[in-house]
Amino acid sequence: MQRILKEPGLRQPGGSKQVVSILFSDIAGFSRISEQLDPQELVQLLNAYYEQTIRCIHQTDGTIVDIIGDAIFAIWNAPELQPDHQEKMLAAALAFQKNVTQFNGKQGGLALNTRVGLHTGEVVVGNVGSTEHFDYTAIGENVNLASRLEGLNKQLGTNVLMTRAAIPPSGGQWLLRPVGKFQFKGFENFVEVIEFVVTDEPPESVRLWLDAFSAALAKFGEKDFAAAKKGFQRTLELHAQDGPSQFYLKQIAEVPAHPVPENWAGEISLKEK
C-alpha cells in the first residue's frame, strides 16, 4: 500500500507482465463447517484462522491480492521485486501449514484443514476494473494453474501441491515429492506436480515411504501395474492413509475398463477442476 501511494502510476488502470510466485489456499469442507455455526460464530472462527495464516504471508513480504470467503490469493515479486520470491513463498507455505495445525489443535471438531497450491510464472499484474473502482491483482493462465493445483489436493489427499517452476533455483532443504504428471481441465499440456511435504516425522522414516512411493510411481509409468500396486501398498504400510498412493491404486483398478494408450507414460488427464 505504501508503494502504491508513493507511485501515482501504480494507481492507474492497467497492468504489466511480471513473473510472480502465486499461492492459493482453501479450507477443506468449509461449507459443512459453516452450516454448523451461526454467522457471528463463523466470522469469529474465520478471523481467528486468518490471524494465524495471513501473518505467514506478511512475514515473508507477500502481497495478499484477495480473500474470498475461506480462500486466500497471494503473490510474491510484485509490486516490489524480490529475487528470492520462490523461497519466500515456500517459507510462507511451510509456516502456513504449521500454524494451521497448531490452530486446529485448539478447535476440536471444527478443524480448518487447508489445501494450498503454489506456482511461479508470468502473469499480468496491475489494476483491473473501472475508473471508479479497481483492484490490484494478477491475472493469466498461471494464476489459474495455481488455483487448479490447490483443487487437486482434494483428489490426491494432500495439503500442499506445487509445480517444478515454484522450486527455488538455490534448492534448499524443502521436502518435496513428485506425484505425477497431470493435465488440468482446460489446459493443453501435462504439468509435473510435486507435493511439498510438511511433517514432523523423523527424516529416516519419511525417506522410507518417499522412496517406496517413487519406485511405485516409476513402475506405474512403465505400465507394470502389478509391481506398481505392490509398491503403493508398501507405501501405505509405511505411511498409513497416504493420499497419492490411494489415488494411484484407484487408477490401477480402472485400467481393465479403460486401457491406456500405446505411448502413455503415466500421465493423468483430469476431468474436473
Secondary structure, 3 states (H helix, E strand, C coil): CHHHHHCHHHHCEEEEEEEEEEEEEEECCHHHHHHCCCHHHHHHHHHHHHHHHHHHHHHCCCEEEEEECCEEEEEECCCCCCCCHHHHHHHHHHHHHHHHHHHHCCCCCCCCCEEEEEEEEEEEEEEEECCCCEEEEEECHHHHHHHHHHHHHHHHCCCEEEEHHHCCCCCCCCCEEEEEEEECCCCCCCEEEEEECCCCCCHHHHHHHHHHHHHHHHHHHCCCHHHHHHHHHHHHHHCCCCHHHHHHHHHHHCCCCCCCCCCCCCCEECCCC
